[in-house]
Amino acid sequence: MMKRTEYRMFHAILTVSLLAGSFLLAKPMPIVGRVKLVETVNTLPEVHIANNRLELTFLPDSMGRISQIRHRAKQKELLQPYIQKILHGNPLFAPSTSNICGIREMFWGIKMTGSDIPVRLVRQSENQIEFDSLHYGNTAFGLQRKVHLVPDSMLLEFSLKLRNNSSAAATYSLWFNLTPVLPIHTMLPIKGGAQPVRGRGLQKLADEDTLFAGKQGQYFYAPAAPWAAARLESVGLLMVICFDMKELQPDGFFYSWGGITSSGEMRTFEPIFGSRELAPGDVCEHQYRILFLPEMEALRGMIGNTGINASFSNTELQLEFAAPVATAGQSVAVNLKNATETISLGNIRIPDLVPEKTEKLSLRLPNSIATGRYRVQLSTDAETIELIGAVLER
């Protein structure tokens, strides 16, 4: 129990406090002026590598992304520009926002809070560059990325090492969201029939393997081949990302989003590699390539770095070949195939190929082909592929 003197002192303090509070409530501080918020575009430091055909711009302070690829002869940019904006005026902090453009690796299903966090520039030469990050995008994974721009070519080679730098096992899937300059026509090779897609159940586009050009909305499909492409309408080139089929194992897929962006109508072509689980300290390596081919109506298949288109007339199979780097000619066996029969059209020799030029060949079709649907199969000494969507109906 309080003594009388303590009670009087407490009552006096409480009275003064209440009066002061009332005064503060009744007499707020006058507003001298309002804070003006101003948004500006932030210019980040750049580094460059180049050959006689392409110039690449990298941003070490933004995940080491390729912010632009410039075609030197055409004097045209091949990517939508990466833009970072900063909101000034808040006395406590200056938040930044950025678009999704530029080429860099992401992780499907993992929140990357550090999309503009710097990576370390390890080394750089005329046509090679290397970056690393201890916690790429503020995730558990360290990343080392090497990029090689092959001399006298339209070919970029990427080599990655990912390391689990956390104290627990962690799983990731590499995700590539490519944003070339618009307008584009996308080409995703999709596996026919109802196919399981991670987290999406069974998905079906068509009964047979086919090319998907995208449409409004979101789509998830099983890949029929280890590449994805887009025709860059304004520059007359095909942009292709290629990788080994093993990168899609066990549960990789293609994602496509269609909609309207501030830059125009967009149809994306996004490979998501198969999931990988790493114990603490474990490392996993990946390789992929990005290449540019002269414009073709469609890309039906890839043999190494050689892109192939195919179409039929009434009497001929017409083939078109292009490569991003000088490529020696090779012999290819050509077959027509359906569920019950394989018809040999013989061997052809793909000519020597040089960048930014296509070569065309044609094969006469036999008169004796039975009624049915036939797909085109090409075989070299190293591999056999089926051309996506090249179908002969008799």
BAVEX-727935 format. One record per residue (C-alpha): x, y, z. Coordinates in nm, 4 decimals, padded with zeros to 6 digits. Each point is the difference from the previous one (the first is absolute). Layout:
+----------+----------+----------+
|        x |        y |        z |
+----------+----------+----------+
|        X |        Y |        Z |
...
+----------+----------+----------+
This chain:
+----------+----------+----------+
|        x |        y |        z |
+----------+----------+----------+
|  00.0000 |  00.0000 |  00.0000 |
|  00.1274 |  00.3501 | -00.0909 |
|  00.0846 |  00.2453 |  00.2745 |
| -00.1818 |  00.3359 | -00.0089 |
|  00.3073 |  00.1905 | -00.1258 |
|  00.0631 | -00.2629 | -00.2729 |
| -00.3658 |  00.0171 | -00.1043 |
|  00.0066 |  00.3794 | -00.0278 |
|  00.3190 | -00.0128 | -00.2078 |
| -00.1482 | -00.2686 | -00.2300 |
| -00.3242 |  00.2007 | -00.0371 |
|  00.1943 |  00.3140 | -00.0898 |
|  00.2113 | -00.1794 | -00.2610 |
| -00.3080 | -00.1655 | -00.1519 |
| -00.1860 |  00.3324 | -00.0161 |
|  00.2898 |  00.1741 | -00.1736 |
|  00.0371 | -00.2896 | -00.2439 |
| -00.3684 |  00.0026 | -00.0890 |
| -00.0008 |  00.3762 | -00.0439 |
|  00.3078 | -00.0201 | -00.2202 |
| -00.1607 | -00.2759 | -00.2047 |
| -00.3172 |  00.2026 | -00.0418 |
|  00.2040 |  00.2966 | -00.1120 |
|  00.1858 | -00.2111 | -00.2534 |
| -00.3248 | -00.1446 | -00.1314 |
| -00.1643 |  00.3393 | -00.0179 |
|  00.3037 |  00.1800 | -00.1439 |
|  00.1718 | -00.2233 | -00.2576 |
|  00.3263 |  00.1107 | -00.1554 |
| -00.0632 |  00.2011 | -00.3177 |
|  00.0926 | -00.1627 | -00.3349 |
|  00.2846 |  00.2031 | -00.1415 |
|  00.0026 | -00.1734 | -00.3429 |
| -00.0806 | -00.3236 | -00.1788 |
|  00.2566 | -00.2567 | -00.1178 |
|  00.0241 | -00.0113 | -00.3788 |
|  00.0751 | -00.3449 | -00.1437 |
|  00.1942 | -00.0093 | -00.3261 |
|  00.0681 | -00.3151 | -00.2057 |
|  00.3196 | -00.0133 | -00.2046 |
|  00.1638 | -00.2632 | -00.2200 |
|  00.3117 | -00.1373 |  00.1658 |
|  00.3058 | -00.0409 | -00.2214 |
|  00.2032 | -00.3039 |  00.1055 |
|  00.3681 | -00.0652 | -00.0801 |
|  00.0482 | -00.2106 | -00.3138 |
|  00.2624 | -00.2416 | -00.1282 |
|  00.0197 | -00.1281 | -00.3569 |
|  00.1308 | -00.2877 | -00.2068 |
| -00.0234 | -00.0165 | -00.3787 |
|  00.0970 | -00.1733 | -00.3200 |
| -00.0330 |  00.1237 | -00.3575 |
| -00.3751 | -00.0785 | -00.0059 |
| -00.1444 |  00.0593 |  00.3484 |
|  00.0627 |  00.2267 |  00.2992 |
| -00.1225 | -00.1091 |  00.3451 |
| -00.0672 |  00.2396 |  00.2879 |
|  00.0104 | -00.1351 |  00.3581 |
| -00.1123 |  00.1609 |  00.3277 |
|  00.2126 | -00.1308 |  00.2915 |
| -00.2158 |  00.1968 |  00.2470 |
| -00.3165 | -00.1770 | -00.1198 |
|  00.0729 | -00.3730 |  00.0254 |
|  00.2550 |  00.0276 | -00.2817 |
| -00.2859 | -00.0152 | -00.2492 |
|  00.0466 |  00.0565 | -00.3724 |
| -00.1962 |  00.3216 | -00.0333 |
|  00.0451 |  00.0326 | -00.3756 |
|  00.1288 | -00.1816 | -00.3090 |
|  00.0763 |  00.2199 | -00.2970 |
|  00.0301 | -00.1248 | -00.3575 |
|  00.2959 |  00.1973 | -00.1272 |
| -00.0647 | -00.0186 | -00.3755 |
| -00.3735 |  00.0688 |  00.0270 |
|  00.0561 |  00.2591 |  00.2774 |
| -00.3027 | -00.1415 |  00.1804 |
| -00.0652 | -00.1072 |  00.3573 |
| -00.1261 | -00.3549 |  00.0461 |
| -00.1389 |  00.0215 |  00.3563 |
| -00.2608 |  00.2139 |  00.1682 |
|  00.1996 |  00.2478 |  00.2126 |
|  00.0436 | -00.0628 |  00.3707 |
| -00.1258 |  00.2985 |  00.2024 |
|  00.0460 |  00.0672 |  00.3719 |
| -00.1779 |  00.2941 |  00.1636 |
|  00.0554 |  00.1617 |  00.3412 |
| -00.2630 |  00.1948 |  00.1955 |
|  00.1640 |  00.3008 |  00.1685 |
| -00.1421 |  00.2249 |  00.2723 |
| -00.0622 | -00.2347 |  00.2915 |
|  00.2429 |  00.1068 |  00.2776 |
|  00.0348 | -00.3585 |  00.1269 |
|  00.0672 | -00.2020 | -00.3170 |
| -00.0080 |  00.0141 | -00.3805 |
| -00.1843 | -00.3089 | -00.1330 |
|  00.0861 | -00.1296 | -00.3454 |
| -00.2031 | -00.1894 | -00.2588 |
|  00.1088 | -00.1734 | -00.3186 |
| -00.1454 | -00.1909 | -00.2913 |
|  00.0721 | -00.3670 | -00.0688 |
|  00.2102 |  00.0591 | -00.3097 |
|  00.3516 | -00.1217 | -00.0642 |
|  00.1471 | -00.3498 | -00.0033 |
|  00.0790 | -00.1592 |  00.3362 |
| -00.0919 | -00.3197 |  00.1806 |
| -00.2944 | -00.0161 |  00.2382 |
| -00.1351 | -00.2773 |  00.2240 |
| -00.3526 | -00.1292 | -00.0623 |
| -00.2072 |  00.0071 |  00.3187 |
|  00.2685 |  00.1711 |  00.2117 |
| -00.0466 |  00.3635 |  00.0979 |
|  00.3050 |  00.1981 | -00.1070 |
| -00.0014 |  00.3221 |  00.2040 |
|  00.3322 |  00.1230 | -00.1318 |
| -00.0731 |  00.0516 | -00.3688 |
|  00.2236 |  00.3074 | -00.0038 |
|  00.2697 | -00.1140 |  00.2404 |
|  00.3543 |  00.0186 | -00.1429 |
|  00.2018 | -00.3038 | -00.0984 |
|  00.3786 | -00.0127 | -00.0076 |
|  00.1803 |  00.0433 | -00.3307 |
|  00.2680 | -00.2689 |  00.0192 |
|  00.1731 |  00.0441 | -00.3358 |
| -00.0589 |  00.1461 | -00.3436 |
|  00.1646 | -00.0270 | -00.3418 |
| -00.0962 |  00.1088 | -00.3500 |
| -00.2646 | -00.2699 | -00.0441 |
| -00.0340 | -00.1703 |  00.3408 |
| -00.1256 |  00.1124 |  00.3383 |
| -00.0535 | -00.1657 |  00.3389 |
| -00.2146 |  00.0985 |  00.2993 |
| -00.0691 | -00.1573 |  00.3363 |
| -00.2312 |  00.0577 |  00.2947 |
|  00.0013 | -00.1612 |  00.3446 |
| -00.3798 |  00.0243 |  00.0396 |
| -00.1403 |  00.0621 | -00.3468 |
| -00.3198 |  00.2047 |  00.0208 |
|  00.0109 | -00.0297 |  00.3817 |
| -00.0603 | -00.3753 | -00.0226 |
|  00.1816 | -00.2971 |  00.1509 |
|  00.1922 | -00.0556 | -00.3226 |
|  00.3333 |  00.1355 | -00.1078 |
|  00.0368 |  00.0405 | -00.3751 |
|  00.3010 |  00.0159 | -00.2295 |
| -00.0781 |  00.0969 | -00.3609 |
|  00.2378 | -00.0009 | -00.2968 |
| -00.1087 |  00.1473 | -00.3336 |
|  00.1963 | -00.0589 | -00.3194 |
| -00.0838 |  00.1968 | -00.3142 |
|  00.1500 | -00.2231 | -00.2687 |
|  00.2178 |  00.2024 | -00.2430 |
| -00.1510 |  00.0784 | -00.3429 |
| -00.3343 | -00.1487 |  00.1022 |
| -00.3525 |  00.0638 |  00.1236 |
|  00.0482 | -00.2519 |  00.2832 |
|  00.0104 |  00.0518 |  00.3789 |
|  00.1105 | -00.2918 |  00.2192 |
| -00.0952 | -00.0015 |  00.3695 |
|  00.1560 | -00.2135 |  00.2726 |
| -00.1450 |  00.0023 |  00.3531 |
|  00.0975 | -00.1401 |  00.3380 |
| -00.2551 |  00.0106 |  00.2811 |
|  00.0969 | -00.0730 |  00.3596 |
| -00.2267 | -00.0464 |  00.3006 |
|  00.1422 |  00.2491 |  00.2503 |
| -00.2618 | -00.0656 |  00.2667 |
|  00.0132 | -00.2441 |  00.2923 |
| -00.2896 | -00.2144 | -00.1289 |
| -00.0840 | -00.1857 | -00.3199 |
| -00.1581 |  00.2266 | -00.2621 |
| -00.1731 | -00.0536 | -00.3353 |
| -00.0036 |  00.2272 | -00.3055 |
| -00.1070 |  00.0096 | -00.3659 |
|  00.1713 |  00.2378 | -00.2401 |
| -00.2428 |  00.2282 | -00.1822 |
|  00.0706 |  00.2089 | -00.3107 |
| -00.2280 |  00.2927 | -00.0800 |
|  00.1339 |  00.1400 | -00.3282 |
| -00.1230 |  00.3425 | -00.1118 |
|  00.1048 |  00.0768 | -00.3596 |
| -00.1026 |  00.3180 | -00.1756 |
| -00.3646 | -00.0023 | -00.1073 |
| -00.1872 | -00.1034 | -00.2089 |
|  00.0867 | -00.3698 |  00.0124 |
| -00.1457 | -00.3307 | -00.1182 |
|  00.0750 | -00.2740 |  00.2529 |
|  00.0647 | -00.3675 | -00.0770 |
| -00.0145 | -00.2523 |  00.2838 |
|  00.0329 | -00.3716 | -00.0921 |
| -00.2777 | -00.1679 |  00.1996 |
| -00.0397 | -00.3739 |  00.0551 |
| -00.3200 | -00.1504 | -00.1389 |
| -00.2730 | -00.1629 |  00.2066 |
| -00.0900 |  00.0559 |  00.3650 |
|  00.3294 |  00.0391 |  00.1879 |
|  00.0674 |  00.0519 |  00.3727 |
|  00.1339 |  00.3458 |  00.0873 |
|  00.1408 |  00.0772 |  00.3431 |
| -00.2727 |  00.1403 |  00.2235 |
| -00.2521 |  00.0208 | -00.2872 |
| -00.1214 | -00.3565 | -00.0518 |
| -00.0475 | -00.1176 | -00.3594 |
|  00.0315 |  00.2645 | -00.2719 |
| -00.0759 | -00.0478 | -00.3693 |
|  00.0488 |  00.2337 | -00.2957 |
| -00.0388 | -00.2442 | -00.2926 |
| -00.0025 | -00.3712 | -00.0774 |
|  00.3462 |  00.0206 | -00.1632 |
|  00.3163 |  00.1950 |  00.0757 |
| -00.0521 |  00.3547 | -00.1232 |
|  00.1248 |  00.3588 |  00.0189 |
| -00.1815 |  00.2329 |  00.2401 |
| -00.0046 |  00.3678 | -00.0949 |
| -00.1563 |  00.1095 |  00.3285 |
| -00.3283 |  00.1788 |  00.0648 |
| -00.1719 |  00.2114 |  00.2642 |
|  00.0382 | -00.1462 |  00.3495 |
|  00.2374 | -00.2424 |  00.1737 |
|  00.0981 | -00.3406 | -00.1364 |
|  00.2129 | -00.2879 |  00.1309 |
|  00.1076 | -00.2790 | -00.2358 |
|  00.2383 | -00.2955 | -00.0201 |
|  00.2931 |  00.0598 | -00.2402 |
|  00.0430 | -00.2060 | -00.3162 |
|  00.3553 |  00.1285 | -00.0625 |
|  00.2760 |  00.1791 |  00.1965 |
| -00.0329 |  00.3476 | -00.1518 |
| -00.2365 |  00.2957 | -00.0192 |
| -00.0039 |  00.2785 | -00.2569 |
| -00.1528 |  00.3275 | -00.1114 |
|  00.0088 |  00.1822 | -00.3315 |
|  00.0954 |  00.3650 |  00.0552 |
| -00.2198 |  00.1637 | -00.2604 |
|  00.1660 |  00.3428 |  00.0003 |
|  00.3570 | -00.1261 | -00.0500 |
| -00.0479 | -00.3085 | -00.2171 |
|  00.1624 | -00.2501 |  00.2385 |
| -00.0906 | -00.3092 |  00.2001 |
|  00.1015 | -00.0008 |  00.3672 |
|  00.0475 | -00.3536 |  00.1348 |
|  00.0888 | -00.1396 |  00.3420 |
|  00.1438 | -00.3550 | -00.0165 |
|  00.1039 | -00.2510 |  00.2649 |
|  00.0462 | -00.3713 |  00.0523 |
| -00.3172 | -00.2056 |  00.0476 |
|  00.1363 | -00.1176 |  00.3357 |
| -00.0470 |  00.3550 |  00.1335 |
| -00.3766 | -00.0567 | -00.0223 |
|  00.0103 | -00.3182 |  00.2085 |
| -00.1902 | -00.1008 |  00.2063 |
| -00.2762 |  00.2633 | -00.0026 |
|  00.0968 |  00.2945 | -00.2218 |
| -00.2627 |  00.1751 | -00.2094 |
| -00.0755 |  00.3015 | -00.2187 |
| -00.1936 |  00.3002 |  00.1280 |
| -00.1631 |  00.2594 | -00.2244 |
| -00.1798 |  00.3189 |  00.0962 |
| -00.1991 |  00.2083 | -00.2451 |
| -00.1164 |  00.3534 |  00.0672 |
|  00.0585 |  00.3695 | -00.0527 |
|  00.3044 |  00.1722 |  00.1506 |
|  00.1069 |  00.3644 | -00.0110 |
|  00.2184 | -00.0957 | -00.2987 |
| -00.2781 | -00.1739 | -00.1928 |
| -00.1585 | -00.3415 | -00.0434 |
|  00.2110 | -00.2788 |  00.1509 |
|  00.0108 | -00.3787 | -00.0368 |
|  00.2782 | -00.1416 |  00.2165 |
|  00.2112 | -00.3136 | -00.0578 |
|  00.1381 | -00.1127 |  00.3355 |
|  00.1827 | -00.3286 |  00.0688 |
|  00.0004 | -00.1259 |  00.3601 |
|  00.2684 | -00.2608 |  00.0630 |
| -00.0594 | -00.3117 |  00.2067 |
|  00.0184 |  00.0332 |  00.3787 |
|  00.3312 | -00.0661 |  00.1768 |
|  00.0511 | -00.0645 |  00.3720 |
|  00.3354 |  00.0917 |  00.1526 |
|  00.1318 | -00.0926 |  00.3419 |
|  00.1851 |  00.2778 |  00.1872 |
|  00.3213 |  00.0805 | -00.1872 |
| -00.0895 | -00.2075 | -00.3082 |
|  00.0488 |  00.1416 | -00.3513 |
| -00.1920 | -00.0596 | -00.3243 |
|  00.1076 |  00.1139 | -00.3481 |
| -00.2157 |  00.1071 | -00.2948 |
|  00.0643 |  00.1084 | -00.3590 |
| -00.2190 |  00.1740 | -00.2526 |
|  00.0398 |  00.2051 | -00.3179 |
| -00.1746 |  00.3025 | -00.1466 |
|  00.0395 |  00.0468 | -00.3726 |
| -00.1343 |  00.2107 | -00.2835 |
| -00.0864 | -00.1409 | -00.3423 |
| -00.1085 |  00.1756 | -00.3190 |
| -00.3762 |  00.0227 | -00.0260 |
| -00.1833 | -00.3192 | -00.0966 |
| -00.3749 | -00.0538 | -00.0153 |
|  00.0267 | -00.2547 |  00.2818 |
|  00.2575 | -00.1909 |  00.2008 |
| -00.0803 | -00.3723 | -00.0077 |
|  00.3115 | -00.1500 |  00.1553 |
|  00.3628 |  00.0406 |  00.1064 |
|  00.3007 | -00.2204 | -00.0769 |
|  00.2762 |  00.1407 |  00.2164 |
| -00.0034 |  00.3737 | -00.0746 |
| -00.1669 | -00.0462 | -00.3397 |
| -00.3614 |  00.1116 | -00.0251 |
| -00.2309 | -00.1797 | -00.2441 |
| -00.3301 |  00.0877 | -00.1634 |
| -00.2036 | -00.2347 | -00.2190 |
| -00.3102 |  00.0230 | -00.2163 |
| -00.1734 | -00.2069 | -00.2680 |
| -00.1205 |  00.0742 | -00.3490 |
| -00.1984 | -00.2546 | -00.2024 |
|  00.3159 | -00.1653 | -00.1281 |
|  00.2884 |  00.1094 |  00.2269 |
|  00.1295 |  00.0266 |  00.3532 |
|  00.1674 |  00.3392 |  00.0326 |
|  00.2659 |  00.0448 |  00.2691 |
|  00.1679 |  00.3167 |  00.1244 |
|  00.3129 |  00.0164 |  00.2184 |
|  00.1761 |  00.2773 |  00.1926 |
|  00.2677 |  00.0209 |  00.2699 |
|  00.1293 |  00.2778 |  00.2284 |
|  00.3642 | -00.0968 | -00.0535 |
|  00.2008 | -00.1410 | -00.2913 |
| -00.0995 | -00.3680 | -00.0154 |
|  00.1450 | -00.2720 | -00.2203 |
| -00.2419 | -00.1860 | -00.2255 |
| -00.1229 | -00.3418 |  00.1058 |
| -00.1950 | -00.2947 | -00.1365 |
| -00.3572 | -00.0520 |  00.1207 |
| -00.2378 | -00.2907 | -00.0605 |
| -00.3575 |  00.1146 | -00.0665 |
| -00.3019 | -00.2195 |  00.0766 |
| -00.3760 |  00.0365 | -00.0026 |
| -00.1595 | -00.1840 |  00.2892 |
| -00.3474 | -00.0865 |  00.1240 |
| -00.1286 | -00.2463 |  00.2586 |
|  00.0586 | -00.3051 | -00.2195 |
|  00.2473 |  00.0919 | -00.2732 |
|  00.3334 |  00.1730 | -00.0606 |
|  00.0796 |  00.1228 | -00.3516 |
|  00.3579 |  00.0931 | -00.0848 |
|  00.0459 |  00.3088 | -00.2166 |
|  00.3743 | -00.0626 | -00.0130 |
|  00.2965 |  00.1989 |  00.1256 |
|  00.0687 |  00.3682 | -00.0514 |
|  00.3040 |  00.2054 |  00.0836 |
| -00.0600 |  00.3216 |  00.1912 |
|  00.2333 |  00.2589 | -00.1584 |
|  00.2633 |  00.1888 |  00.1963 |
| -00.1857 |  00.2690 |  00.1945 |
|  00.1024 |  00.3541 |  00.0930 |
| -00.1747 |  00.2414 |  00.2400 |
| -00.2981 |  00.2032 | -00.1227 |
| -00.0551 | -00.2021 | -00.3172 |
| -00.2429 | -00.2841 | -00.0729 |
|  00.0520 | -00.2969 | -00.2318 |
| -00.2893 | -00.1818 | -00.1680 |
| -00.0307 | -00.3554 | -00.1316 |
| -00.2906 | -00.1995 | -00.1390 |
| -00.0781 | -00.3703 | -00.0319 |
| -00.2493 | -00.1457 | -00.2451 |
| -00.2751 | -00.2051 |  00.1630 |
| -00.0683 | -00.3559 | -00.1244 |
| -00.3189 | -00.0458 | -00.1998 |
| -00.0804 | -00.3191 |  00.1881 |
| -00.0588 |  00.1479 |  00.3477 |
| -00.3094 | -00.1562 |  00.1560 |
| -00.2816 |  00.2004 |  00.1542 |
|  00.0838 |  00.1236 |  00.3500 |
|  00.1751 |  00.2637 |  00.2126 |
|  00.3785 |  00.0031 | -00.0153 |
|  00.2502 |  00.1898 |  00.2117 |
|  00.3589 |  00.0862 | -00.0967 |
|  00.2910 | -00.1696 |  00.1757 |
|  00.3651 |  00.1045 | -00.0460 |
|  00.2967 | -00.2125 |  00.1105 |
|  00.3710 |  00.0777 |  00.0232 |
|  00.2765 | -00.2201 |  00.1393 |
| -00.0576 |  00.1633 |  00.3406 |
| -00.3768 |  00.0404 |  00.0366 |
| -00.3491 | -00.0446 | -00.1421 |
| -00.2654 |  00.2714 |  00.0238 |
| -00.3576 |  00.0420 | -00.1154 |
| -00.0926 |  00.3356 | -00.1519 |
| -00.2824 |  00.1569 |  00.2016 |
| -00.3188 |  00.0694 | -00.1931 |
|  00.1367 | -00.1019 | -00.3425 |
| -00.2757 | -00.2386 | -00.1107 |
| -00.0807 | -00.1504 | -00.3395 |
| -00.3622 | -00.1084 | -00.0455 |
| -00.0877 | -00.2406 | -00.2804 |
+----------+----------+----------+
